[in-house]
Amino acid sequence: MEARTRFSFGDIVESYAEERYLCNEIPDIEKIEPIVFSMYDNNYWGISKHLGKAWSIGKKLGENCNEKIAESDEQKENKPSCSVIRKLK
């Protein structure tokens, strides 16, 4: 049996992001921390890492996300901007 993969693409007309996800007015993938759902194997994936099996960890991911937002808001006041961090690297 031959394996087939189908992709559907469209035109991105416009996109929006909250200020906290931007660095120099450009979306920062590390701040966004996207989650991708793979229906093929029922898994959640993040940037270069497996987050867990679908359906069983969804609630936990949501709770962790809310905690990270609260921590981020608290740390934002004491953390240098991303442009300063990139210059230091």
C-alpha atoms as a printed R data frame, in Angstrom:
   type eleno elety resid chain resno      x      y      z
1  ATOM     1    CA   MET     A     1  0.000  0.000  0.000
2  ATOM     2    CA   GLU     A     2  1.337  3.391 -0.955
3  ATOM     3    CA   ALA     A     3  1.431  6.184  1.645
4  ATOM     4    CA   ARG     A     4  0.042  9.523  0.500
5  ATOM     5    CA   THR     A     5  0.135 12.933  2.071
6  ATOM     6    CA   ARG     A     6 -2.241 15.752  1.175
7  ATOM     7    CA   PHE     A     7 -1.711 19.401  1.997
8  ATOM     8    CA   SER     A     8 -4.144 22.263  1.617
9  ATOM     9    CA   PHE     A     9 -2.791 25.766  1.334
10 ATOM    10    CA   GLY     A    10 -4.469 29.112  0.948
11 ATOM    11    CA   ASP     A    11 -3.508 32.742  0.750
12 ATOM    12    CA   ILE     A    12 -2.762 34.512  4.020
13 ATOM    13    CA   VAL     A    13 -4.379 37.895  3.607
14 ATOM    14    CA   GLU     A    14 -3.722 39.388  7.027
15 ATOM    15    CA   SER     A    15 -2.548 38.300 10.475
16 ATOM    16    CA   TYR     A    16 -2.674 39.747 13.969
17 ATOM    17    CA   ALA     A    17 -0.613 39.255 17.132
18 ATOM    18    CA   GLU     A    18 -0.703 40.726 20.605
19 ATOM    19    CA   GLU     A    19  2.229 42.968 21.524
20 ATOM    20    CA   ARG     A    20  3.596 40.388 23.986
21 ATOM    21    CA   TYR     A    21  4.268 37.999 21.055
22 ATOM    22    CA   LEU     A    22  6.238 40.519 19.006
23 ATOM    23    CA   CYS     A    23  9.906 41.431 18.876
24 ATOM    24    CA   ASN     A    24 10.671 44.642 16.985
25 ATOM    25    CA   GLU     A    25  7.120 44.497 15.547
26 ATOM    26    CA   ILE     A    26  7.754 41.003 14.101
27 ATOM    27    CA   PRO     A    27  6.094 37.830 15.483
28 ATOM    28    CA   ASP     A    28  8.560 35.872 17.618
29 ATOM    29    CA   ILE     A    29  8.041 32.097 17.316
30 ATOM    30    CA   GLU     A    30  9.600 31.452 20.738
31 ATOM    31    CA   LYS     A    31  7.120 33.801 22.402
32 ATOM    32    CA   ILE     A    32  4.159 32.419 20.451
33 ATOM    33    CA   GLU     A    33  4.944 28.768 21.310
34 ATOM    34    CA   PRO     A    34  2.590 27.276 18.711
35 ATOM    35    CA   ILE     A    35  0.988 23.875 19.152
36 ATOM    36    CA   VAL     A    36  0.262 21.684 16.137
37 ATOM    37    CA   PHE     A    37 -2.164 18.772 16.192
38 ATOM    38    CA   SER     A    38 -1.258 15.772 14.045
39 ATOM    39    CA   MET     A    39 -4.375 13.793 13.172
40 ATOM    40    CA   TYR     A    40 -2.239 11.070 11.580
41 ATOM    41    CA   ASP     A    41 -0.782  9.926 14.901
42 ATOM    42    CA   ASN     A    42 -3.041 11.877 17.344
43 ATOM    43    CA   ASN     A    43 -0.217 13.853 18.891
44 ATOM    44    CA   TYR     A    44  0.436 17.471 19.851
45 ATOM    45    CA   TRP     A    45  3.732 18.947 18.674
46 ATOM    46    CA   GLY     A    46  5.560 22.140 19.618
47 ATOM    47    CA   ILE     A    47  8.619 23.648 18.009
48 ATOM    48    CA   SER     A    48 10.962 20.664 17.578
49 ATOM    49    CA   LYS     A    49  9.423 18.667 20.431
50 ATOM    50    CA   HIS     A    50  6.639 16.204 21.122
51 ATOM    51    CA   LEU     A    51  4.152 17.581 23.658
52 ATOM    52    CA   GLY     A    52  2.061 14.446 24.159
53 ATOM    53    CA   LYS     A    53 -0.810 12.268 22.997
54 ATOM    54    CA   ALA     A    54 -3.922 14.072 21.837
55 ATOM    55    CA   TRP     A    55 -7.139 13.928 23.826
56 ATOM    56    CA   SER     A    56 -5.319 12.956 27.046
57 ATOM    57    CA   ILE     A    57 -3.154 16.039 27.602
58 ATOM    58    CA   GLY     A    58 -5.288 18.829 26.124
59 ATOM    59    CA   LYS     A    59 -6.592 20.015 29.484
60 ATOM    60    CA   LYS     A    60 -3.093 20.009 31.009
61 ATOM    61    CA   LEU     A    61 -1.693 22.053 28.094
62 ATOM    62    CA   GLY     A    62 -4.432 24.651 28.573
63 ATOM    63    CA   GLU     A    63 -3.722 24.948 32.295
64 ATOM    64    CA   ASN     A    64  0.036 25.276 31.689
65 ATOM    65    CA   CYS     A    65 -0.589 27.939 29.053
66 ATOM    66    CA   ASN     A    66 -2.589 30.060 31.495
67 ATOM    67    CA   GLU     A    67  0.154 29.710 34.127
68 ATOM    68    CA   LYS     A    68  2.828 30.736 31.607
69 ATOM    69    CA   ILE     A    69  0.833 33.836 30.630
70 ATOM    70    CA   ALA     A    70  0.606 34.901 34.281
71 ATOM    71    CA   GLU     A    71  4.350 34.285 34.808
72 ATOM    72    CA   SER     A    72  5.189 36.126 31.592
73 ATOM    73    CA   ASP     A    73  3.188 39.174 32.632
74 ATOM    74    CA   GLU     A    74  5.010 39.265 35.991
75 ATOM    75    CA   GLN     A    75  8.453 38.808 34.417
76 ATOM    76    CA   LYS     A    76  7.871 41.263 31.573
77 ATOM    77    CA   GLU     A    77  8.485 44.262 33.821
78 ATOM    78    CA   ASN     A    78 11.910 42.957 34.954
79 ATOM    79    CA   LYS     A    79 13.094 41.452 31.664
80 ATOM    80    CA   PRO     A    80 15.048 43.372 28.997
81 ATOM    81    CA   SER     A    81 13.477 43.695 25.562
82 ATOM    82    CA   CYS     A    82 14.185 41.040 22.937
83 ATOM    83    CA   SER     A    83 16.407 43.386 20.935
84 ATOM    84    CA   VAL     A    84 18.703 43.747 23.955
85 ATOM    85    CA   ILE     A    85 18.776 39.981 24.497
86 ATOM    86    CA   ARG     A    86 19.685 39.289 20.863
87 ATOM    87    CA   LYS     A    87 22.557 41.806 21.019
88 ATOM    88    CA   LEU     A    88 23.924 40.029 24.088
89 ATOM    89    CA   LYS     A    89 23.982 36.616 22.340
